[in-house]
Amino acid sequence: MDFRLTEEQQDIKNAAKEFAEGEFDIEYARKCDEEHIYPRELVRKAAKEGFIGMAFPEEFGGQGLGVLETSLVGEEFARVDSSLSLPILAATFGSEQILLFGSDEQKEKYLTKIAAGDYISCGMYTEPDAGSDAASYKTTAIKDGDDYVINGTKTFITNGGVANGGALCAVTDPDAPKFSNMSVIWIDDMQNKEGITISDLGRKMGINSTSTCEIAFDNCRVPQSNLVGDEGMGFMQAMMFFDTTRVGVGAMSVGMAQGAFDKALDYARQRKAFGIPIAKFEVTMFKFAEMATKLEAAKNLIYKAASKIDAGNPDLILSSMAKWYAGQIAVEICDEAIQIHGGYGYMADYDVERFYRDAKIKEIYEGTKEIEKYTIARAIIGKI
Ligand SMILES: Cc1cc2nc3c(=O)[nH]c(=O)nc-3n(C[C@H](O)[C@H](O)[C@H](O)COP(=O)(O)OP(=O)(O)OC[C@H]3O[C@@H](n4cnc5c(N)ncnc54)[C@H](O)[C@@H]3O)c2cc1C
């Protein structure tokens, strides 16, 4: 067992840190949060520097890197800023379906544009009546001539208002049994397509630098050639997709937690109460000891889960543990960082309250913490 990063991995981590520290303007991050702005130009810049689609093969505009390398970048970006990192890291969301299951033609057509920063993607899974219960999606995509005709509503879709296209999970065979009745279909030219209505869901608790939308399909026609992977395999493809992306969500969570920790540490060293820096109170020291231990444990879970995926041996339990635990400690550490800042922590100028608001979603999307625990426990206990 070797816990060291390779020289290349360390270089990638350093490059991500340098980019984030150089390009993330904290005033702009606050503005994006307050005014609900999607930082499109920053996303483009990150793509130019090679930070988007890093996992895509080189022939399709990427660098052929693994989940570990992309996780390191996610962590460094989120550490510098929780609000500006997410739009960059989520710019490829949904395209993993093409990366994992798409044809070479689809990879050439979409992945190259996504990696270049010219095409934003999204993943359309959740519906108003079915989130965790993914086998109960009702949106249909029924064959008619050379097309699928799509009807139904997806909700909470990240990038919905800015995406050029995305992966849709829909029922293609209503008569087939649950778990084998769905397929993944790529929706192109989303913002202009006939039969699609996209409505922004407005201001959220956090991650206001992203667009979260409801997307309604009303007899929307898409060519059958836009099927990604195999017909009837949509549920399985969705589950495999989330096994990979969950580790990335965990990495972002750890980055946010580390960023809040760094701010709290700086503050505790210089803020005095009762004549001494608050970092000298035993109660504060213990807080840092506990936070540092949680961070270390979460990082190890993420790096191990990522390494196993990269080695071609993904571990469902480990990926769920990594996502759940990292999300939980991100919320705990951001909360503690506010507490250490006292009254100032509650104010927008110190950013820890923004980190806290941005972190909370990590316990909800791409599998709530309850569903992650359910997945872990079911795999451990097995059938009784
Ligand atoms: C800002 C934001 C961005 C999002 N981005 C996307 C996106 O890009 N694409 C997309 O498809 N979705 C997206 N989502 C949706 C997100 O993945 C779902 O909200 C999430 O999976 C939970 O589904 P739900 O909201 O329907 O809650 P429900 O599934 O109704 O769950 C409600 C509560 O019940 C609990 N619960 C449910 N079932 C069980 C069970 N079996 N055992 C124990 N507890 C259970 C849950 O843990 C939760 O606490 C996003 C959501 C938000 C808020």
The ligand as an SDF file (V2000), in Angstrom:
LIG
                    3D

 53 58  0  0  0  0  0  0  0  0999 V2000
  -29.6980   21.9320   -6.2720 C   0  0  0  0  0  0  0  0  0  0  0  0
  -30.0540   20.5720   -6.7790 C   0  0  0  0  0  0  0  0  0  0  0  0
  -29.4410   20.0920   -7.9330 C   0  0  0  0  0  0  0  0  0  0  0  0
  -29.8040   18.8440   -8.4450 C   0  0  0  0  0  0  0  0  0  0  0  0
  -29.2500   18.4110   -9.6450 N   0  0  0  0  0  0  0  0  0  0  0  0
  -29.7860   17.3000  -10.2540 C   0  0  0  0  0  0  0  0  0  0  0  0
  -29.4040   16.9600  -11.5910 C   0  0  0  0  0  0  0  0  0  0  0  0
  -28.5670   17.6070  -12.2220 O   0  0  0  0  0  0  0  0  0  0  0  0
  -30.0110   15.8920  -12.1660 N   0  0  0  0  0  0  0  0  0  0  0  0
  -30.9590   15.1340  -11.5220 C   0  0  0  0  0  0  0  0  0  0  0  0
  -31.4760   14.2080  -12.1180 O   0  0  0  0  0  0  0  0  0  0  0  0
  -31.3180   15.4360  -10.2330 N   0  0  0  0  0  0  0  0  0  0  0  0
  -30.7640   16.5100   -9.6050 C   0  0  0  0  0  0  0  0  0  0  0  0
  -31.1480   16.8300   -8.3220 N   0  0  0  0  0  0  0  0  0  0  0  0
  -32.1390   16.0050   -7.6410 C   0  0  0  0  0  0  0  0  0  0  0  0
  -31.5810   15.1980   -6.4750 C   0  0  0  0  0  0  0  0  0  0  0  0
  -30.7370   14.1910   -6.9420 O   0  0  0  0  0  0  0  0  0  0  0  0
  -32.7810   14.6660   -5.6690 C   0  0  0  0  0  0  0  0  0  0  0  0
  -33.3750   15.7810   -5.0280 O   0  0  0  0  0  0  0  0  0  0  0  0
  -32.3730   13.6310   -4.6580 C   0  0  0  0  0  0  0  0  0  0  0  0
  -31.9660   12.4350   -5.2990 O   0  0  0  0  0  0  0  0  0  0  0  0
  -33.5180   13.2840   -3.6820 C   0  0  0  0  0  0  0  0  0  0  0  0
  -34.6980   13.0430   -4.3730 O   0  0  0  0  0  0  0  0  0  0  0  0
  -36.0610   13.7940   -3.9030 P   0  0  0  0  0  0  0  0  0  0  0  0
  -35.7580   15.2400   -3.8170 O   0  0  0  0  0  0  0  0  0  0  0  0
  -37.1420   13.3680   -4.8000 O   0  0  0  0  0  0  0  0  0  0  0  0
  -36.3050   13.2860   -2.4370 O   0  0  0  0  0  0  0  0  0  0  0  0
  -37.0310   11.9190   -2.0220 P   0  0  0  0  0  0  0  0  0  0  0  0
  -36.4950   10.7880   -2.7980 O   0  0  0  0  0  0  0  0  0  0  0  0
  -38.4970   12.1490   -2.0400 O   0  0  0  0  0  0  0  0  0  0  0  0
  -36.5450   11.7960   -0.5240 O   0  0  0  0  0  0  0  0  0  0  0  0
  -37.0770   12.5940    0.5330 C   0  0  0  0  0  0  0  0  0  0  0  0
  -36.4350   12.1040    1.8460 C   0  0  0  0  0  0  0  0  0  0  0  0
  -36.7870   10.7270    2.0800 O   0  0  0  0  0  0  0  0  0  0  0  0
  -35.6090    9.9540    2.2040 C   0  0  0  0  0  0  0  0  0  0  0  0
  -35.8130    8.6350    1.5870 N   0  0  0  0  0  0  0  0  0  0  0  0
  -36.3170    8.3480    0.3670 C   0  0  0  0  0  0  0  0  0  0  0  0
  -36.3170    7.0340    0.1390 N   0  0  0  0  0  0  0  0  0  0  0  0
  -35.7730    6.4500    1.2340 C   0  0  0  0  0  0  0  0  0  0  0  0
  -35.4680    5.1100    1.6080 C   0  0  0  0  0  0  0  0  0  0  0  0
  -35.7240    4.0670    0.7970 N   0  0  0  0  0  0  0  0  0  0  0  0
  -34.9120    4.8850    2.8080 N   0  0  0  0  0  0  0  0  0  0  0  0
  -34.6330    5.9090    3.6480 C   0  0  0  0  0  0  0  0  0  0  0  0
  -34.8920    7.1990    3.3530 N   0  0  0  0  0  0  0  0  0  0  0  0
  -35.4440    7.4720    2.1680 C   0  0  0  0  0  0  0  0  0  0  0  0
  -34.5250   10.7290    1.4750 C   0  0  0  0  0  0  0  0  0  0  0  0
  -33.2330   10.3690    1.9340 O   0  0  0  0  0  0  0  0  0  0  0  0
  -34.9080   12.1640    1.8180 C   0  0  0  0  0  0  0  0  0  0  0  0
  -34.4090   12.4950    3.0890 O   0  0  0  0  0  0  0  0  0  0  0  0
  -30.7520   18.0400   -7.7590 C   0  0  0  0  0  0  0  0  0  0  0  0
  -31.3310   18.5190   -6.5710 C   0  0  0  0  0  0  0  0  0  0  0  0
  -31.0170   19.7730   -6.1030 C   0  0  0  0  0  0  0  0  0  0  0  0
  -31.7010   20.2650   -4.8660 C   0  0  0  0  0  0  0  0  0  0  0  0
  1  2  1  0
  2  3  1  0
  2 52  2  0
  3  4  2  0
  4  5  1  0
  4 50  1  0
  5  6  2  0
  6  7  1  0
  6 13  1  0
  7  8  2  0
  7  9  1  0
  9 10  1  0
 10 11  2  0
 10 12  1  0
 12 13  2  0
 13 14  1  0
 14 15  1  0
 14 50  1  0
 15 16  1  0
 16 17  1  0
 16 18  1  0
 18 19  1  0
 18 20  1  0
 20 21  1  0
 20 22  1  0
 22 23  1  0
 23 24  1  0
 24 25  2  0
 24 26  1  0
 24 27  1  0
 27 28  1  0
 28 29  2  0
 28 30  1  0
 28 31  1  0
 31 32  1  0
 32 33  1  0
 33 34  1  0
 33 48  1  0
 34 35  1  0
 35 36  1  0
 35 46  1  0
 36 37  1  0
 36 45  1  0
 37 38  2  0
 38 39  1  0
 39 40  1  0
 39 45  2  0
 40 41  1  0
 40 42  2  0
 42 43  1  0
 43 44  2  0
 44 45  1  0
 46 47  1  0
 46 48  1  0
 48 49  1  0
 50 51  2  0
 51 52  1  0
 52 53  1  0
M  END
$$$$
